[in-house]
Amino acid sequence: MEEKISAVRAFLVQTARLRGLTNYTAAGPVVGLDMASEVGRILIAQVLDAINTEEVNEGRPMISSLVIYQKEGRPGPGFFTCARGLGRLKGKDEDGFWVKEVLAVHTWWAAH
């Protein structure tokens, strides 16, 4: 699992430095996960949660804020559940929180 976490994190850091967004369909295959399968979707969620926990513990914003559903244009519900669990999201304005988190990720990684 550590290899998957490391590879996806590197992919997200690259995306952040380009001030971009990505989607689950692009993130999963970085580590050979099929996003059409339920197992693949569960595993990518676990990887992203682990990355978020590491990032927040190191004082950085939640880098998985860059991973969105293509059709919805925002992260899945697991992102917001993780944010609440980490104490980052403390209200009901999920979209407002998400936009601020993306800006924080882009700003942090542009400087590092």
C-alpha positions as CSV (number, residue, x, y, z in Angstrom):
1,M,0.0,0.0,0.0
2,E,2.9,2.4,0.7
3,E,4.0,2.2,-2.9
4,K,0.5,3.1,-4.1
5,I,0.4,6.0,-1.6
6,S,3.8,7.3,-2.7
7,A,3.0,7.1,-6.4
8,V,-0.4,8.8,-6.2
9,R,1.0,11.5,-3.9
10,A,3.8,12.2,-6.5
11,F,1.1,12.4,-9.2
12,L,-0.9,14.9,-7.1
13,V,2.2,17.0,-6.2
14,Q,2.9,17.3,-10.0
15,T,-0.7,18.3,-10.6
16,A,-0.6,20.8,-7.8
17,R,2.6,22.4,-9.1
18,L,0.9,22.9,-12.4
19,R,-2.1,24.4,-10.5
20,G,-4.3,21.8,-12.0
21,L,-7.1,19.5,-11.1
22,T,-7.4,15.8,-12.0
23,N,-10.0,13.1,-11.7
24,Y,-10.4,9.7,-10.2
25,T,-10.2,8.1,-13.7
26,A,-6.7,9.5,-14.1
27,A,-5.5,9.0,-10.5
28,G,-6.5,5.3,-10.1
29,P,-4.5,4.0,-13.1
30,V,-1.3,5.7,-11.8
31,V,-1.2,2.6,-9.5
32,G,-3.0,0.2,-11.7
33,L,-6.5,0.6,-10.3
34,D,-9.5,0.2,-12.5
35,M,-12.0,2.9,-11.6
36,A,-14.8,1.0,-13.3
37,S,-14.5,-1.7,-10.6
38,E,-15.8,-1.2,-7.0
39,V,-12.6,-2.6,-5.6
40,G,-10.6,0.0,-7.5
41,R,-12.8,2.8,-6.3
42,I,-12.5,1.6,-2.7
43,L,-8.7,1.3,-2.9
44,I,-8.2,4.7,-4.4
45,A,-10.4,6.2,-1.6
46,Q,-8.2,4.5,1.0
47,V,-5.0,5.7,-0.8
48,L,-6.3,9.3,-0.9
49,D,-7.4,9.2,2.7
50,A,-4.0,8.0,3.7
51,I,-2.3,10.8,1.7
52,N,-4.6,13.4,3.3
53,T,-3.8,12.2,6.7
54,E,-0.1,12.5,6.1
55,E,-0.4,15.9,4.5
56,V,-2.5,17.3,7.3
57,N,-0.2,15.8,9.9
58,E,2.7,17.6,8.2
59,G,0.8,20.9,8.3
60,R,-0.1,20.9,4.6
61,P,-3.6,21.2,3.0
62,M,-5.4,18.2,1.7
63,I,-3.8,17.5,-1.7
64,S,-6.6,15.1,-2.7
65,S,-8.8,18.2,-3.1
66,L,-7.4,18.2,-6.6
67,V,-9.2,14.9,-7.4
68,I,-12.7,15.4,-8.7
69,Y,-15.5,13.6,-10.4
70,Q,-15.5,14.6,-14.0
71,K,-19.2,15.0,-14.4
72,E,-19.8,16.8,-11.0
73,G,-16.7,18.9,-11.1
74,R,-16.0,18.4,-7.4
75,P,-14.6,15.7,-5.1
76,G,-16.7,12.7,-4.0
77,P,-18.3,12.5,-0.6
78,G,-15.3,10.6,0.8
79,F,-13.2,13.7,0.5
80,F,-15.6,15.6,2.7
81,T,-15.9,12.8,5.2
82,C,-12.1,12.6,5.5
83,A,-11.9,16.4,5.9
84,R,-14.4,16.3,8.7
85,G,-12.5,13.4,10.3
86,L,-9.3,15.4,10.1
87,G,-10.9,18.4,11.6
88,R,-10.5,20.5,8.5
89,L,-14.2,20.9,7.5
90,K,-16.3,22.2,10.3
91,G,-19.4,23.4,8.6
92,K,-21.9,22.6,5.9
93,D,-20.3,24.7,3.1
94,E,-18.5,21.8,1.4
95,D,-18.0,23.7,-1.9
96,G,-16.6,26.7,-0.2
97,F,-14.2,24.6,1.9
98,W,-13.2,22.7,-1.3
99,V,-12.4,25.8,-3.2
100,K,-10.3,27.2,-0.4
101,E,-8.5,23.9,0.0
102,V,-7.6,23.7,-3.7
103,L,-6.3,27.3,-3.6
104,A,-4.2,26.4,-0.5
105,V,-2.8,23.3,-2.2
106,H,-1.9,25.2,-5.3
107,T,-0.3,28.0,-3.3
108,W,1.7,25.6,-1.0
109,W,3.1,23.5,-3.8
110,A,3.9,26.4,-6.1
111,A,6.2,27.6,-3.3
112,H,7.8,24.2,-2.5
